[in-house]
Amino acid sequence: MKYTQLGRTGLKVSRLTLGTMNFGPLTNEPDSHAIMDAALDAGINYFDTANVYGWDENKGRTEEILGTWFTQGGERRDKVVLATKVYGNMATDGKPAWPNHDLLSAVNIRRSVEASLKRLQTDYIDIYQFHHIDRRTPFDEIWQAIDTLVTQGKILYAGSSNFPGYKIAQANEVAARRGSYGLVSEQCLYNLAERSAEMEVIPASQDYGLGVIPWSPLHSGLLGGVLKKEGEGKRRTRGRAAEELAKPEVRAQVQAYEDLLDKHGLAPGEVALAWLLTRPGVTGPIVGPRTSEQLTSALRAVDLDLSDELLESLDEIFPGPGPSPESFAW
């Protein structure tokens, strides 16, 4: 495994982040534990989760699965850089959140940290992430709550997820004014087929020293060889991937992508991950394996070198927006 610093921090993390969103809903507890063991054995030390994972009536279940894994010992907790998130409604009955039981008020941040620590069976969280922006809560209040938790030793760093560039700037400017450390990471939707983050989010992250952690690196499976699997009857396309493939222009792009990589003898999913590792500002993508086999495939991407010729061909199929602001201003 290769490692890098997380943004401007002294924290060293693996170039792949283990996403745990499937643990509970799609992967049972024993298999989830086996995947985490395999990831740790392979050198992945950055694990990402969220308080709402488990979804619906099982919100919090994913954190609980991590917690029972940590209790097995073997220095599991000490070896892991643990990231979780706060923001979402934790009600499991489908009803609106009780007042102050979601978003980023100081009250909810405090409550949510305590609940996550209990489920995770640990006394601290390395990176506590805001799952979305809260338009109603001022950053002065948010940082006051975060600074208190840092002082108490319950969290070490704060990160963001799904923030636009201007909110990254606003958050860190308020933090600087207060003498707070500010955001150290941003999780954003970023992959070959969805490159809008290059316009504002990634430049802002680089300027403020945030590590960029892309989620959905395979774009809901579209970049994982979906057409070949579909043709061989190995996978039935559904959900967001099916909706996208119904668009002729998207299907043509994906077909061109798979044809290009077939010519080079490369696996589409591994190339999609390897491409992200070449991008400026990217710390490492989140991989969310449902099985140990999917984890093994993702690990190969770390050592995959993409030629300049191949990178240029990928840009032709999936052109990015270009440099900001020139691409939209000049």
C-alpha positions as CSV (number, residue, x, y, z in Angstrom):
1,M,0.0,0.0,0.0
2,K,1.1,3.6,-0.7
3,Y,0.5,6.4,1.8
4,T,0.2,10.1,1.6
5,Q,-0.5,13.0,4.0
6,L,-4.1,14.0,4.5
7,G,-4.1,17.6,3.1
8,R,-2.0,20.0,5.2
9,T,-2.1,17.7,8.3
10,G,0.7,15.4,9.6
11,L,-1.7,12.5,9.3
12,K,-0.6,9.7,7.0
13,V,-3.3,7.8,5.3
14,S,-3.6,5.0,2.6
15,R,-4.2,6.0,-1.0
16,L,-7.4,3.9,-0.8
17,T,-10.1,4.6,1.7
18,L,-12.3,1.7,2.9
19,G,-16.0,2.8,2.5
20,T,-18.3,0.9,4.8
21,M,-21.7,1.9,3.5
22,N,-22.5,-1.6,2.4
23,F,-21.8,-3.1,5.8
24,G,-25.2,-4.1,7.2
25,P,-27.5,-3.4,4.3
26,L,-25.7,-5.6,1.7
27,T,-22.9,-7.3,3.6
28,N,-23.5,-9.2,6.8
29,E,-21.4,-8.7,10.0
30,P,-19.0,-11.7,9.6
31,D,-18.3,-10.8,6.0
32,S,-17.9,-7.1,6.9
33,H,-15.4,-8.1,9.5
34,A,-13.5,-10.3,7.0
35,I,-13.3,-7.4,4.5
36,M,-12.0,-5.1,7.2
37,D,-9.4,-7.6,8.2
38,A,-8.3,-8.0,4.6
39,A,-8.2,-4.3,4.1
40,L,-6.0,-3.8,7.2
41,D,-3.7,-6.7,6.1
42,A,-3.3,-5.0,2.8
43,G,-2.3,-1.7,4.4
44,I,-5.5,0.3,4.1
45,N,-5.6,2.4,7.3
46,Y,-8.3,4.9,6.4
47,F,-11.9,3.7,7.2
48,D,-14.9,5.9,6.4
49,T,-18.4,5.5,7.7
50,A,-21.4,7.7,8.8
51,N,-24.0,7.7,11.6
52,V,-26.9,7.2,9.2
53,Y,-25.3,4.1,7.4
54,G,-27.5,1.1,7.8
55,W,-30.3,3.2,6.5
56,D,-34.1,3.2,7.3
57,E,-34.9,1.3,10.4
58,N,-31.2,0.2,10.7
59,K,-29.6,3.6,10.9
60,G,-26.4,3.3,13.0
61,R,-26.0,-0.4,12.2
62,T,-22.8,0.2,10.2
63,E,-21.1,2.0,13.0
64,E,-22.1,-0.9,15.3
65,I,-20.4,-3.4,12.9
66,L,-17.2,-1.4,13.1
67,G,-17.5,-1.3,16.8
68,T,-17.7,-5.1,17.2
69,W,-14.7,-5.4,14.9
70,F,-12.7,-3.0,17.0
71,T,-13.4,-5.0,20.1
72,Q,-11.7,-8.1,18.6
73,G,-8.4,-6.5,19.5
74,G,-5.2,-7.0,17.6
75,E,-4.6,-3.2,17.6
76,R,-7.4,-2.8,15.2
77,R,-8.5,0.6,16.5
78,D,-5.0,1.9,16.9
79,K,-4.1,1.1,13.3
80,V,-7.2,2.7,11.8
81,V,-7.8,6.3,10.9
82,L,-11.5,6.4,11.7
83,A,-13.8,8.9,9.9
84,T,-17.5,9.2,10.5
85,K,-20.2,11.8,9.7
86,V,-22.9,13.9,11.3
87,Y,-25.9,15.7,9.8
88,G,-28.7,13.3,8.9
89,N,-31.9,12.5,10.6
90,M,-31.4,9.5,12.8
91,A,-35.1,8.7,13.3
92,T,-35.8,5.2,12.2
93,D,-39.5,5.5,11.7
94,G,-39.5,7.6,8.6
95,K,-40.8,10.6,10.5
96,P,-39.2,14.1,10.4
97,A,-36.4,14.6,12.8
98,W,-37.2,15.8,16.3
99,P,-36.0,19.4,16.8
100,N,-32.2,19.5,17.2
101,H,-31.8,15.8,16.2
102,D,-30.2,16.5,12.8
103,L,-28.1,19.1,11.0
104,L,-25.1,20.9,12.6
105,S,-26.3,22.7,15.7
106,A,-23.9,22.5,18.6
107,V,-26.6,20.5,20.4
108,N,-26.8,17.9,17.6
109,I,-23.1,17.7,17.1
110,R,-22.6,16.9,20.8
111,R,-25.4,14.4,20.9
112,S,-24.3,12.7,17.6
113,V,-20.7,12.4,18.7
114,E,-21.6,10.6,21.9
115,A,-24.0,8.3,20.1
116,S,-21.4,7.4,17.4
117,L,-18.7,6.8,20.0
118,K,-21.0,4.4,21.8
119,R,-21.8,2.5,18.6
120,L,-18.2,2.4,17.5
121,Q,-17.1,1.3,20.9
122,T,-14.2,3.7,20.9
123,D,-13.3,6.8,22.9
124,Y,-12.3,9.0,20.0
125,I,-13.0,9.7,16.3
126,D,-10.0,10.7,14.1
127,I,-12.0,12.7,11.5
128,Y,-15.5,14.0,12.3
129,Q,-17.1,15.0,9.0
130,F,-20.1,17.3,8.2
131,H,-22.2,15.2,5.8
132,H,-23.7,18.2,4.1
133,I,-23.9,22.0,4.5
134,D,-26.3,23.4,7.1
135,R,-27.6,26.7,5.8
136,R,-29.1,27.7,9.2
137,T,-26.2,27.2,11.6
138,P,-23.3,29.7,11.5
139,F,-19.8,28.3,11.3
140,D,-18.9,30.2,14.6
141,E,-21.3,27.8,16.4
142,I,-20.1,24.8,14.5
143,W,-16.4,25.5,15.3
144,Q,-17.2,26.2,18.9
145,A,-18.7,22.8,19.2
146,I,-15.8,21.1,17.3
147,D,-13.2,22.9,19.3
148,T,-14.8,21.7,22.5
149,L,-14.8,18.1,21.3
150,V,-11.1,18.4,20.3
151,T,-10.2,19.7,23.7
152,Q,-12.1,16.8,25.3
153,G,-10.2,14.4,23.1
154,K,-13.3,13.0,21.5
155,I,-12.3,14.0,17.9
156,L,-9.0,15.0,16.4
157,Y,-9.9,16.6,13.1
158,A,-13.0,17.9,11.2
159,G,-13.8,17.3,7.6
160,S,-16.6,18.1,5.1
161,S,-18.6,16.1,2.6
162,N,-20.6,17.4,-0.4
163,F,-19.5,21.0,0.3
164,P,-19.4,23.5,-2.6
165,G,-16.1,25.5,-3.0
166,Y,-17.5,28.7,-1.4
167,K,-18.6,26.8,1.7
168,I,-15.1,25.2,2.1
169,A,-13.7,28.8,1.9
170,Q,-16.2,30.2,4.3
171,A,-15.8,27.4,6.8
172,N,-12.0,27.8,6.9
173,E,-12.0,31.5,6.9
174,V,-14.3,31.5,10.0
175,A,-12.0,28.8,11.6
176,A,-8.9,30.9,10.9
177,R,-10.5,34.0,12.5
178,R,-11.3,31.9,15.6
179,G,-7.9,30.3,15.8
180,S,-9.5,26.9,15.0
181,Y,-7.8,24.4,12.7
182,G,-10.7,24.2,10.2
183,L,-11.5,21.5,7.7
184,V,-8.8,19.0,6.7
185,S,-10.7,16.9,4.2
186,E,-13.5,17.1,1.7
187,Q,-15.5,14.0,0.4
188,C,-17.0,14.8,-3.0
189,L,-18.6,13.1,-5.9
190,Y,-15.7,12.8,-8.4
191,N,-14.8,10.3,-11.1
192,L,-14.0,10.1,-14.8
193,A,-17.7,10.5,-15.8
194,E,-18.5,13.3,-13.2
195,R,-15.7,15.9,-13.1
196,S,-17.6,19.0,-12.0
197,A,-15.6,19.0,-8.8
198,E,-12.7,20.3,-10.8
199,M,-14.4,23.6,-11.3
200,E,-14.5,24.8,-7.7
201,V,-14.4,22.1,-5.0
202,I,-10.9,20.7,-5.8
203,P,-9.3,24.1,-6.3
204,A,-10.7,25.4,-3.0
205,S,-9.6,22.2,-1.2
206,Q,-6.1,22.6,-2.6
207,D,-5.9,26.3,-1.6
208,Y,-7.1,25.6,1.9
209,G,-5.1,22.4,2.4
210,L,-7.9,19.9,2.4
211,G,-7.3,16.3,1.3
212,V,-9.9,15.3,-1.4
213,I,-11.6,12.0,-0.9
214,P,-13.7,11.1,-3.9
215,W,-16.8,9.0,-3.4
216,S,-18.6,6.9,-6.0
217,P,-15.3,6.4,-8.0
218,L,-17.0,3.9,-10.3
219,H,-20.0,6.3,-10.8
220,S,-22.6,3.8,-9.5
221,G,-20.9,1.0,-11.4
222,L,-20.9,2.6,-14.8
223,L,-17.1,2.7,-14.9
224,G,-16.7,-0.9,-13.7
225,G,-17.3,-2.7,-17.0
226,V,-21.0,-2.6,-16.7
227,L,-21.8,-3.2,-20.5
228,K,-19.5,-6.2,-20.7
229,K,-21.1,-7.7,-17.5
230,E,-24.5,-6.9,-18.9
231,G,-23.8,-8.6,-22.2
232,E,-22.4,-11.7,-20.4
233,G,-25.4,-11.9,-18.1
234,K,-23.3,-11.4,-15.0
235,R,-25.0,-8.3,-13.9
236,R,-28.4,-6.7,-14.3
237,T,-28.1,-2.9,-14.5
238,R,-30.5,-1.1,-12.1
239,G,-30.9,2.1,-10.2
240,R,-28.9,5.2,-11.2
241,A,-26.7,3.2,-13.5
242,A,-29.7,2.0,-15.5
243,E,-31.1,5.5,-15.7
244,E,-27.8,6.8,-17.0
245,L,-27.3,4.0,-19.6
246,A,-30.8,4.8,-20.9
247,K,-29.2,8.0,-22.3
248,P,-27.7,7.3,-25.7
249,E,-24.8,9.7,-25.2
250,V,-23.9,8.1,-21.9
251,R,-24.0,4.5,-23.3
252,A,-21.8,5.6,-26.2
253,Q,-19.2,7.0,-23.7
254,V,-19.2,3.9,-21.6
255,Q,-18.9,1.7,-24.6
256,A,-16.0,3.8,-25.9
257,Y,-14.4,3.5,-22.4
258,E,-14.7,-0.2,-22.2
259,D,-13.5,-0.7,-25.8
260,L,-10.4,1.4,-25.1
261,L,-9.5,-0.5,-22.0
262,D,-10.2,-3.9,-23.7
263,K,-7.6,-2.9,-26.3
264,H,-5.1,-2.3,-23.5
265,G,-6.0,-5.4,-21.6
266,L,-7.0,-3.4,-18.5
267,A,-10.0,-3.8,-16.1
268,P,-12.3,-0.8,-16.2
269,G,-12.9,-0.5,-12.5
270,E,-9.2,-0.6,-11.7
271,V,-8.5,2.1,-14.3
272,A,-11.2,4.3,-12.9
273,L,-9.6,4.1,-9.5
274,A,-6.0,4.5,-10.8
275,W,-7.1,7.6,-12.8
276,L,-8.3,9.3,-9.6
277,L,-4.9,8.6,-8.0
278,T,-3.3,10.7,-10.8
279,R,-5.5,13.7,-10.1
280,P,-4.1,16.8,-8.4
281,G,-5.3,17.2,-4.8
282,V,-6.7,13.7,-4.5
283,T,-5.7,11.8,-1.3
284,G,-7.5,8.6,-2.3
285,P,-10.9,7.4,-3.4
286,I,-13.4,5.6,-1.3
287,V,-13.9,2.0,-2.3
288,G,-17.0,0.3,-0.9
289,P,-16.6,-3.4,-1.5
290,R,-19.5,-5.8,-0.9
291,T,-17.2,-8.8,-1.1
292,S,-13.5,-9.6,-0.5
293,E,-13.1,-10.1,-4.3
294,Q,-14.1,-6.5,-5.0
295,L,-11.5,-5.3,-2.4
296,T,-8.8,-7.4,-4.1
297,S,-9.6,-5.8,-7.5
298,A,-9.5,-2.3,-5.9
299,L,-6.1,-2.9,-4.4
300,R,-4.6,-3.6,-7.8
301,A,-5.3,0.0,-8.8
302,V,-2.7,1.4,-6.4
303,D,0.1,-0.1,-8.4
304,L,-1.4,0.5,-11.9
305,D,0.6,3.0,-13.9
306,L,-1.5,4.8,-16.6
307,S,0.5,6.0,-19.7
308,D,0.2,9.5,-20.9
309,E,-1.3,8.2,-24.1
310,L,-4.0,6.4,-22.1
311,L,-4.7,9.4,-19.9
312,E,-5.2,11.6,-23.0
313,S,-7.6,9.0,-24.5
314,L,-9.6,9.0,-21.3
315,D,-9.8,12.7,-21.4
316,E,-11.2,12.5,-24.9
317,I,-13.9,10.2,-23.8
318,F,-14.7,12.0,-20.6
319,P,-13.6,15.6,-21.0
320,G,-13.3,17.6,-17.9
321,P,-14.5,21.2,-17.5
322,G,-11.0,22.6,-17.9
323,P,-9.2,25.0,-15.6
324,S,-11.2,27.3,-13.3
325,P,-12.2,30.1,-13.9
326,E,-10.9,30.2,-17.5
327,S,-13.2,27.4,-18.6
328,F,-16.3,29.4,-17.8
329,A,-15.1,33.0,-17.8
330,W,-12.8,33.4,-20.9
